[in-house]
C-alpha cells in the first residue's frame, strides 16, 4: 500500500498573501494544493491520500476536494503547531488507514510543491522498496557555503557531492512513524523535515534525484514562477 501524506498546515507568512494561506492561492481558478493532490490522484501506484491541514481551513479544503473530484483522499487531520507535528499527525492518520499492512509506504510531500510528476512518484516508491527510503533532491548548481552565526564563511562544500533536499521524502510507514514517536518521547520538536529527523537518529537514507522545477511555493516569486511554468505547460498542449 502506498499512501501520500500531504501537509498543508502553514499560514504562509512569507508569502504576504493577506488572509489566504499559500496552499489555497489560486492559479487559473484552482488552488495550489489541488494541483499537488491531482499528481497523486492520477498516479496508478498511489492507493490513498491523507492530509494534515490547518484546522481553520479543513472545511474549505473539503469543499475544494469535492469540487475538483479528488477521490483518493482518505481523510484530513488537523495540522500541528510545527511542521514536525503536522507530519506526525498525518502519519498517525496514515497508520489508521493502513491498518495491519506492515509494508505500507508513505510519500511525505508539501501541499505547496505542485510540480511533482509521475516519474518522481514512481522513483520514490521503487527506492523505498529497494533501499528503505527516498529523499527527493536536486544537485547543487551554485557554490554552497557553510557560515557561522555572524555570516562568516567557515567551509565551502564540493558541489559534486552536495544535494538540495526537497520532497517527497518517502519511507516505510512503520520506520518513519517509529522515529517520530521516539523524537516526541525525547522532546525533539524542531526537525525541519523528515530527512533531518531520520538523520538525527542515525538512519541511512537514499537520494532520488528530481527535476529543478519541483519548487516549493514559499514566496511571491515562487508563486509567479509556478504560474508561468503552468501556463507554459498548458500552451505546449495546444501546439
Beta strands, then each sheet from edge to edge (+ up, - down):
strand 1: 2-8
strand 2: 26-27
strand 3: 30-31
strand 4: 48-53
strand 5: 73-78
strand 6: 105-110
strand 7: 133-139
strand 8: 144-147
strand 9: 153-157
strand 10: 163-172
strand 11: 207-209
sheet 1: 5+ 4+ 1+ 6+ 10- 7+ 11+
sheet 2: 2+ 3-
sheet 3: 8+ 9-
end
